[in-house]
Each structure stands twice: as C-alpha cells, then as structure tokens.
Amino acid sequence: MKTDYIIVLENDNPIIVKREELIIKLRQSINLLINNKIDLMRLRHRWTFGEGFSLEKYINYYSIEKLHEKYNQNNINKSFLFSLKKLFKRLIRPGKAIRLAGYSLYFEKEPEKKFPKYIKKLDDELFSVSSYIIPWTNQSVLIHRQFYGNLISYAYNNPSSRTANGFQDLEKPLNCKWWRNQNFRIGVGEGIFTHNRFDDSWRKEHPAYNKIIIK
C-alpha cells in the first residue's frame, strides 16, 4: 500500500449516510489526523450502529446524567434501587467500570463532562477519547497506514491465545492492558458505517448462521 490513510472495514459494514455527508465526514476525520488531534478515527455510526454491538453493560454500571436525544430511552431502567446496584458494581469492580466508560458516547449528551479525564470534546458531536476506556475495533476505522502497520506488528509479536476460526484477529491481541496504557487518542463522531450481515454468521441465533464457521 502507498496511500497515507486507510479505512479498516469488515465485509458487512455498509455506508448509511448520503454521499455529501460521507465526503464531509471523511475530510473532517483526515484533517484531525493531519493536525495531530487524534491517532485514529472510529467511523461506525453512533446511533445506527447495527447488530452485534451491546450497550447493556454500560447502563448496568452507570446512570445517565443527560441522555442524548438520539438515544431510545425506553431501554433504560431509572429506578432508585437499580441506581444503588450500579454504584455497588462500580465499587467492587472499578477496573471494569472505567473500561466501560467509553460507551457513554452512545448515551450521554455531554460525555466529556462525565469522564473529563478520558474524553475531550473537539467540536459538535466530535470527541477525542483515550484508548484506556475504548477498545480497538476492526469495524470502520480510519487510520494512518504506518500507525496501522505498527499495531499489526505489535499483534504479530504478541499473539492471542484466542483466535477467530483458527486465525489471529487484531481485536484480540490489541484489546489488552498494553492498548489501554498507550492512551491513544481515538476520534468518535456521529459515524458513517453500520454493521449488517447477510450471510455466514457464527452466531447461532443469527438468521444467517452457518454451522461450518467456528468462532
């Protein structure tokens, strides 16, 4: 490859915005990389994120301070007893709780105020988030080619015991203590792509389940 920037996608990540919006958001993302505001940009849509993306863990640990108007609040339990349960979970599992803080971007109107140590607001609906609270993903990432190569080199030299159908999957070796401690700056905006698989899923409950595939 000779291009400076690449978009990492899986084969089931369709574009769900109009062409004009796509161009604007890609240019905006590249400018952030060029100006060293972020290290990589997530492009999966925050509101139409598609299948295989669980947000339940976050609301099992945190109450919502100011719910974003684009999120469906019908799924949120607001009872007082449930709030106490969340507090108890954060007290006994603080490490897991803070690792879930990045998901505040999918609920909170002002996530930078709830987690100011890890989230910085760059512009309207545009944030820089520390890798300490948000993992690497193979789905919909804009990144400099050299930086992506560095991540692949790390994964190659530190393979995971977990595999995807017998092969190394970048998500598994990267999402570890090393990734969190790098404090990479991950851009998060409204997004461009979703996740919509039509064939060969390894999930048994999926309509496109293929029993030949092994996770």
GUKOLLO-453733 format. One record per residue (C-alpha): x, y, z; residue in three letters. Coordinates in steps of 0.25 Angstrom, whole numbers. Each point is the difference from the previous one (the first is absolute). Layout:
<<X Y Z> ALA>;
...
END
This chain:
<<0 0 0> MET>;
<<5 14 -3> LYS>;
<<-12 8 5> THR>;
<<2 8 13> ASP>;
<<-13 -3 6> TYR>;
<<-9 -12 -1> ILE>;
<<-14 -4 5> ILE>;
<<0 -14 7> VAL>;
<<-14 -7 -2> LEU>;
<<-6 -13 1> GLU>;
<<-8 -6 -12> ASN>;
<<-13 4 7> ASP>;
<<2 15 2> ASN>;
<<-9 7 -10> PRO>;
<<0 15 -1> ILE>;
<<-13 6 6> ILE>;
<<1 15 -3> VAL>;
<<-1 8 -13> LYS>;
<<12 3 -9> ARG>;
<<1 14 4> GLU>;
<<0 -3 15> GLU>;
<<10 -11 -2> LEU>;
<<10 9 -7> ILE>;
<<-1 11 11> ILE>;
<<2 -10 11> LYS>;
<<12 -7 -7> LEU>;
<<6 13 -2> ARG>;
<<-2 5 14> GLN>;
<<6 -13 5> SER>;
<<12 1 -9> ILE>;
<<3 14 5> ASN>;
<<-1 -4 14> LEU>;
<<11 -11 -3> LEU>;
<<8 10 -8> ILE>;
<<0 10 11> ASN>;
<<3 -10 11> ASN>;
<<-13 2 7> LYS>;
<<-2 -15 1> ILE>;
<<7 -13 -3> ASP>;
<<-11 -7 -7> LEU>;
<<-15 2 -3> MET>;
<<-12 -9 2> ARG>;
<<-10 1 -11> LEU>;
<<-11 -10 5> ARG>;
<<-13 8 2> HIS>;
<<-3 3 14> ARG>;
<<-15 -1 -1> TRP>;
<<-2 -10 -12> THR>;
<<12 -9 5> PHE>;
<<-7 -13 -5> GLY>;
<<1 -14 5> GLU>;
<<10 -6 10> GLY>;
<<2 12 8> PHE>;
<<-4 -1 14> SER>;
<<-2 13 9> LEU>;
<<-7 -7 12> GLU>;
<<13 -2 8> LYS>;
<<1 16 1> TYR>;
<<-14 2 5> ILE>;
<<2 -11 10> ASN>;
<<12 8 6> TYR>;
<<-4 14 -2> TYR>;
<<-12 9 1> SER>;
<<-2 10 -11> ILE>;
<<3 15 3> GLU>;
<<-6 6 -12> LYS>;
<<-6 -9 -10> LEU>;
<<3 3 -15> HIS>;
<<-13 3 -7> GLU>;
<<4 -10 -11> LYS>;
<<0 -12 9> TYR>;
<<-12 -8 3> ASN>;
<<-3 2 15> GLN>;
<<-10 -11 1> ASN>;
<<11 -10 2> ASN>;
<<5 7 13> ILE>;
<<-4 -4 14> ASN>;
<<0 12 8> LYS>;
<<-4 -6 14> SER>;
<<7 4 13> PHE>;
<<3 -14 4> LEU>;
<<6 -2 -14> PHE>;
<<9 12 2> SER>;
<<5 -5 13> LEU>;
<<3 -14 -7> LYS>;
<<8 8 -10> LYS>;
<<8 7 11> LEU>;
<<3 -13 7> PHE>;
<<5 -6 -13> LYS>;
<<10 12 -2> ARG>;
<<5 -1 14> LEU>;
<<3 -15 -1> ILE>;
<<5 0 -15> ARG>;
<<6 14 -2> PRO>;
<<9 -5 -11> GLY>;
<<-11 -6 -9> LYS>;
<<-9 12 3> ALA>;
<<10 10 -5> ILE>;
<<3 -9 -13> ARG>;
<<-15 2 -3> LEU>;
<<1 15 1> ALA>;
<<2 2 -15> GLY>;
<<-14 -5 -2> TYR>;
<<-5 13 6> SER>;
<<1 5 -14> LEU>;
<<-12 -8 -4> TYR>;
<<-9 5 11> PHE>;
<<5 13 6> GLU>;
<<-2 14 -6> LYS>;
<<12 5 6> GLU>;
<<10 -12 3> PRO>;
<<12 10 1> GLU>;
<<-6 5 13> LYS>;
<<-3 -14 6> LYS>;
<<14 -5 -3> PHE>;
<<9 12 -2> PRO>;
<<13 -7 2> LYS>;
<<-3 -9 -12> TYR>;
<<-9 7 -9> ILE>;
<<3 14 -7> LYS>;
<<-10 7 -9> LYS>;
<<6 5 -13> LEU>;
<<-13 5 -7> ASP>;
<<-15 -2 0> ASP>;
<<-2 -15 1> GLU>;
<<15 -3 -2> LEU>;
<<9 -5 11> PHE>;
<<14 -5 3> SER>;
<<-1 -12 10> VAL>;
<<12 -7 7> SER>;
<<2 -14 -4> SER>;
<<0 -3 15> TYR>;
<<-15 0 -1> ILE>;
<<-3 -4 -14> ILE>;
<<5 -13 -7> PRO>;
<<6 -2 -14> TRP>;
<<-10 -5 -10> THR>;
<<1 -6 -14> ASN>;
<<-12 7 -5> GLN>;
<<0 14 -6> SER>;
<<13 6 4> VAL>;
<<8 11 -8> LEU>;
<<15 -1 4> ILE>;
<<13 4 -6> HIS>;
<<7 -11 -7> ARG>;
<<13 0 8> GLN>;
<<-8 0 13> PHE>;
<<-8 -12 -4> TYR>;
<<12 -7 -4> GLY>;
<<6 2 14> ASN>;
<<-13 -5 6> LEU>;
<<1 -13 -9> ILE>;
<<15 -1 4> SER>;
<<-4 0 15> TYR>;
<<-11 -10 -2> ALA>;
<<10 -9 -8> TYR>;
<<10 0 11> ASN>;
<<-11 -2 11> ASN>;
<<-10 -10 -6> PRO>;
<<-12 -3 8> SER>;
<<-4 -14 5> SER>;
<<-14 3 -6> ARG>;
<<-2 -1 -15> THR>;
<<-11 3 -10> ALA>;
<<-2 -13 -7> ASN>;
<<14 -4 2> GLY>;
<<6 13 -4> PHE>;
<<6 12 8> GLN>;
<<-10 11 1> ASP>;
<<5 14 2> LEU>;
<<-10 3 11> GLU>;
<<4 -11 9> LYS>;
<<15 3 2> PRO>;
<<-2 15 -1> LEU>;
<<-11 1 11> ASN>;
<<9 -2 12> CYS>;
<<7 8 11> LYS>;
<<10 5 -10> TRP>;
<<-11 6 -9> TRP>;
<<-6 7 12> ARG>;
<<13 6 5> ASN>;
<<4 6 -13> GLN>;
<<-11 10 1> ASN>;
<<-2 1 -15> PHE>;
<<-9 12 -4> ARG>;
<<-12 -6 -7> ILE>;
<<-9 9 -7> GLY>;
<<-15 -3 1> VAL>;
<<-11 7 -8> GLY>;
<<-14 -3 -5> GLU>;
<<6 -10 -10> GLY>;
<<-2 -5 -14> ILE>;
<<-1 -15 0> PHE>;
<<-9 -11 7> THR>;
<<1 -15 2> HIS>;
<<-10 -8 -8> ASN>;
<<4 -15 -3> ARG>;
<<-8 -7 -11> PHE>;
<<8 -13 0> ASP>;
<<9 -10 8> ASP>;
<<-1 5 14> SER>;
<<6 -9 11> TRP>;
<<-11 5 10> ARG>;
<<-10 -12 1> LYS>;
<<-12 10 3> GLU>;
<<3 8 -13> HIS>;
<<-9 -2 -12> PRO>;
<<13 -2 -9> ALA>;
<<6 -10 10> TYR>;
<<10 -10 -7> ASN>;
<<3 -12 8> LYS>;
<<13 -3 -7> ILE>;
<<6 13 5> ILE>;
<<7 -1 14> ILE>;
<<2 13 8> LYS>;
END
